[in-house]
Amino acid sequence: MRPLVRPVHDRGASDPGRAHRLGKWTAAHAHGTQGIERAVRAGADYIAHVSFVSATGRSEFDPRLAEEMARVGVYVDCTVTAHLPALIARDTSFAPPVRLLWEHGVRIVAGHDAGIPASPQRAYVGGLKALEAVGLPRTEVLLAATSRATAAIGRAGVTGVLAPGFEADLIAVTGDPRRMRLLSARRPRIRSMLCTVTSSGKSPPVASATPRALSASSGMKARWRPLGHTSRAAAAARRTRAPARPVRRARCARGRSGSGQGSCL
């Protein structure tokens, strides 16, 4: 997605329409209720935060606006971070309106505000756990992180679902992810292989023209590789350089022996 970046106010309310005519999606950041309303009515495809902060400075959910968001089909990322459940336990005013938005039919997508303090890129899975902790059902969390998220950024028909002709990175785990205890301290056992499915045909997948459109393509190939093993080239590169100080090693998931490039978790 390449959003057209301009403030959404009365004078710029036509910007999303102009972006759509250029074949682009638009995204907005809005904490305040007034900003959310303006973004929705301007035609933004994706809105981050959606905190419903009123003129008094307090978060006050607006069911009428939520129903309008559901009607127009805007995607919402409440930027639920991994540490948010702990904050809510101390102060319930930090609770995002994720559950209320979902109950009103709003399309929720995953996002954890990566890059801000205490929310690094690697904390994405923690954000998914937090989404469930704040009230989003497990199946909705999975949709928010896969098919619905890809549709929200214009990649529907390319990835996001397990179907012929779609690209995907797959990690096999024991058990059913719809029923596993994601919030448990015990990690699910990761099976030995990671599968990357990519396009190999002359006609690569093309992003859908609209978030609702789907287009599949042929010419896909899958390549399985062991987890926890590095390539010979990577191993040789590590042996040739001596670190100036001790380096903390990353923990890698163990897999079966075999050739191929490994992956660390």
C-alpha positions, 0 to 999 in steps of 0.5 A: 500500500502506498498511501497518499499522505496528507492531513484529513480535514475539510479542505483535503477531504477529497484526497482519498478519492484522488488516491483511489483514482490513481489505484492507491489505498489511503491510511489515516491515524486518528485517536480523536472521534472527530478525526475518525469521523472525518477519515471515514467520511473522506473515504480512508481505507484503513484507520489506525488507533481509533481511540474515540478520544472526545473533546473532554480528553476521555475515550468514549465509544461512539456506536453510531460512528462504529456502525458507519465504519462497518457500513463503509467497510473501513479496516481498523488497526487499534494498534494493540501492543504486547504490553497493553494487557498489563497496562489495562490491569492497572488502569482500565482507561487504556482498554481499546474498543476492539471488542465493541468495534468487532461487535458492531461489524467493523473489520479489525486487522492486526497491528502493534504500533511497531517502532514506538518505545517498548514495541519493537518489530519482533513483538508482533506475535505479542500483539496478536496475543494481546488482541485476544486478551482484550476481547477479540475471539481467536478465529478473528485474531487469525483473520486479522493477521492473515486474509483480512490484513492482506485485503486491507493493504491491497494484497488480496489475491496474492497472499493471506490465505492457504489456497492454490495460487497464493504466496505464503510463509508457513510454520507448522505447529502441534495442535489446532491454533484455534484452540491452543493456549496462546497466552500460556507460558509454554510455547507451542511445539514448532515442527521441523520445517518452514515452507515458503511458497512463491510465484514461479510462473511468467505471470506473477500475482497482481494485487487486487484493484480493490480490497474486496476483489480477489485474483489468483494466479498460477505458477507457484512453487513451494520450498521447505527448509529445516528450522534451526539450521543455517546455510554453509555460506552463512556458517563460513561467514561467521567463522571468518569474523571474530566479534570484539565482545561476546555476542548473545546468540539467538535461540533457534527452533530445532529441526531435523537435519538436512540442507537448506537455510535455517530460521531463528525465532 
